[in-house]
């Protein structure tokens, strides 16, 4: 009976197996989203050793998404993805981005111990500071050497500067504006770019980050 129940759960449309990982669909995605096809493409593109110890992915409308203006959360070898996605590409981006945070937990020493990514990130933060100052904004209230997420800095970028301005001042410095938020997001957005078709752009903008992700892809199998 126990085996029968397990088989029924595994065959349920609300549960999908992906690279040995359970995906629970608590809230449905838009009907035109082919989740299985998206997962299959991820499985083909991203090395299997990056999925080690990943326990579960849940599609769920979590209250934190609205509170924090985000669409995905990673915690304790699992992540939650919002079903409220604009299109399939946004869903793909979210899954790969949160997988990047999982990869951090697997290879934290390999990624950060030599400080190469950290130094590259801080240098870019100083370039960003110069660009923002050149646009006439006061920046002395913010620590551009801080590698951790800071709510006040995030608010400054996305509320005070706004999306159009932050896109302009980060162009050519960061692979996309969100990479400027913290060192962890710098890595995750780079990982996302590397596996979603922007390798050349990433190598040009963030060569140290590109090299690190490239090494992780081939040297830790």
N, C-alpha and C positions, 0 to 999 in steps of 0.2 A: 504493500500500500504506500509506504514511504517513497519508494522508487517511482511509483505511478504518479504521485503528487509532484515530485521533482520534475518528471518528464512533462507534466501538464504545465508547470510554471515555465520551464524552458521553451516550450512551444507556444507560449502565450504571445499575442501580438504586442503586449506591454513589456516584454523582455526580449532582448536581442543579445546574442553572443558575438563579441568583436575581439578577435585576437586572444581569445580565452577570457576576456573581460565581460562582465555582465553589464548590460545597459538597460536601465529601467526607465520606461516612459510613463511618468505619472501624469503629465499634461501633454496633450497631443500637439505636434507641430502642424503647420499649415498642410493641407491635403496634397499640395503639389510638390512637397519635399520628399525626395527619395533618400531616406536616411541610410538605408543599406548600401546604396550606391556610393554615397559620400564616405561611409566608413570603409568600404572596399578600396576606394581610391587612396584613403589615408594609409591603409594597411600596405598597399603597394608602394607608396612613396616614402614612408618613414621607416627606418630600421627597426626591426623587431625588438632589439635590446633596450630601446627606449620605453617599452611598455612594461618592463620588469617591475613587479610589486604594485602596479596600478590595479586597484581592487574593483572600482565601480565608477560608472558614469550614469548620472541621473538627468533626465530631461524633466524639469520641474519649474513652475513659476514661483520662485522663492521671493519672499518679501524684501530681502536684502538688495535685490536687483533694482527696485524702484528707489529704495532709500539711498543707495550709493551710486545710482546712475550707471550700473554695469549690467552685463548680460551673462556672466560666468563667474564661478568661484571654485578655487582649488583648495583642498584641505585634507590632510591625513590620507594620502594615496587615493583620493577620490575627487571627482569634481562634478559640479552641478551646472547644467547649461539651460539657459532660458528658452522656452518654446516660442517666445515672441521674437522671431527673427525676420528681418526685412526680405532676405532671400537666402538661397542655399549657400552662396559664397560667405555670407556672414556667419552662418552656422559652421561651415568648414573652418573659417578663421578662428572662431571661439574654441573649437575642439583642439586645433593645433596649438593655439596660444596657451591653453591650460595644460596641454601635454608638455609644453616647454617648462612650465613651473614644476611639473613632476620630474622632468629630466634634471632640473636643478637639484632636487633632493637625492637623486641617484649619483650625481657626479659633481657635488659641490666643491670638492677639493680640486678636481681636474679643471673646473671652470674658473675658480676664483683665487686659488692659492698663489699664483704667480703675479697677481695684480695687473695683468696686461689689460683685461677688459675694464677693470676699475679705473685705471689711469686714462684709458681712451675715453671712457664715459665722462670723467671729471674735466678733461680737456675740452670735450664738446660742450659741457655745461658752461665753461668759461666763454666759449665762442657764442653760446646762446645768450649769456648775460650781456655781452658786447652788443649783439644784434638788438636785444630788447631795449637797452639804454639808447642806442642810436635812433630808436623810434620814439624816444621821449618819455619812457616809463621809468619810474623810481624803482630801483631793484635792491637797495641796500638793506631792506627788511628781510631778505631771503638769503639762505645759505646755499650757494650754488655748489659747494663742496660736499653737501650732504647726499650720500648715496641711497639713503632710505626714503621710503614714501613719506611725504609730509603733506598733510591735508591743506595747510595754508598755502603751500607752494602750488599744489594742484588747483586750488581755487583761484589763485592768482593767474595761472596760465589759462584755465578754461572759462573763468567767469570775468576776470578783469581784462585780459587780453582778448579773449574770445577765439573761436575756432579759426576764423579767417586769418587773424593776426598770428596766432601760434603756428598755423600752417606755413605762413610766409617766413617767419623768423627761424623756423627749424629746417626749412628746405636746404638740402645739401649738407646739413650737419647730422641730422638723425634720419633714419629710414622712414619714420613717420612720427608725428608729434608725440604720440603716447610713449615713445621710447625715451623721452626726456624726463619722465615722471620719477623714475628711480632706477638703480642699477639692475634690479630684478626684472623690471619691465623692459629695460634696454636689452637684456638677454632674450627675454621672451618674444619681443617684437622682431629681433634678429632671427631667432629660430623660425618664427612664422614666415618671414621673408625668404629665408633659405629654402624652405620646403614648399613654398607656394609660388615659385616662379620668379623670384626677384634676387637670385644669387648674384648676378653681375652688379646690380645696383648696391647690394649689401657689401660686396667686396670693395667697391669703389668708395662708399661712404664710411664703412666701419671695418677696415681690413683685419684688425685684431679679433673682432667679434666673429667675422667670417671664418678666419683660420681656426678659431676655437671650436665653432660648431662643426666645421669640416673635419677636424681631428676627432671630435666626439663621435661623428658618424661612422668613422672607419676604424678607430683604434680601440673601441671598447666593446666589441662584439663578444 
